[in-house]
Amino acid sequence: MGKKIRILVSDLKVETELNESRTTQLIWEALPIEAKTNLWGEEIYFSIPVKAGLEEGAREVVSAGELGYWPTGHAFCIFFGPTPASRGDEIRAASAVNIIGKVLSDPKVFGKVKNGAKIMLEKA
């Protein structure tokens, strides 16, 4: 069983499950984290106080509901639909991300989050 975190943003409380990667461990140790959201198509990302490089298995094309860590921007990413970099209906990050987990419910709820909204990550 992986670690679970809760994402609090707007009026949403979304449960997620994290994998066992090194990046995940660094994020876990940094919790709780509060930030302001940035939107890029149907992706929410925000800088977090974690510095990690690309891990084996990092990729650009992700699935709806996957959570990633973007080393280039030291950012936590929530993917819920196509981005400006997508081709067709794929979900593509700006550049490779470490996959760190997934949301445990419908990721489309993130569609109502506004740019600049306060977001909180906490241990569940």
C-alpha positions, -999 to 999 in steps of 0.1 A, spaced: 0 0 0 15 33 -10 14 66 9 -18 86 6 -20 124 3 -50 147 2 -51 176 -23 -72 205 -11 -81 232 -37 -112 253 -42 -139 232 -25 -123 199 -35 -108 173 -13 -91 147 -35 -75 116 -22 -44 103 -40 -21 73 -37 16 77 -42 41 52 -55 74 42 -38 98 64 -58 127 85 -44 109 116 -56 77 106 -37 98 101 -5 112 137 -8 77 151 -14 63 131 16 90 146 38 82 181 26 45 179 35 23 198 42 29 220 11 8 251 3 11 268 -31 -8 287 -58 -20 268 -89 -9 274 -125 -30 260 -153 -16 247 -186 -44 233 -206 -59 205 -184 -29 203 -161 -24 220 -127 11 226 -117 29 245 -89 64 248 -75 72 228 -44 102 229 -21 116 196 -35 146 192 -58 149 159 -77 162 148 -111 145 126 -136 140 91 -125 140 59 -146 105 56 -161 100 93 -164 78 102 -194 61 129 -213 28 112 -222 7 105 -191 -28 94 -182 -57 114 -167 -54 113 -130 -17 107 -128 5 129 -106 39 139 -117 70 158 -106 85 181 -132 122 185 -124 127 214 -148 103 236 -127 105 218 -94 68 214 -98 40 190 -86 17 183 -116 -19 170 -117 -29 158 -151 -66 156 -160 -68 162 -198 -50 175 -228 -23 202 -226 -10 227 -252 17 201 -260 -8 172 -266 -12 156 -300 -47 143 -306 -63 133 -273 -32 123 -255 -21 141 -223 15 154 -228 37 172 -202 59 201 -213 89 177 -208 94 144 -190 80 141 -155 86 115 -128 53 97 -122 46 98 -84 11 86 -81 -25 89 -91 -58 104 -79 -83 79 -65 -114 95 -80 -125 112 -112 -96 137 -122 -120 158 -142 -131 176 -110 -99 196 -113 -115 213 -144 -132 238 -121 -99 250 -104 -90 286 -113 -55 298 -121 -39 312 -89 -61 292 -65 -46 282 -32 -37 245 -31 -27 224 -2 -10 189 -1 -12 170 32 -8 135 45 -41 116 44 
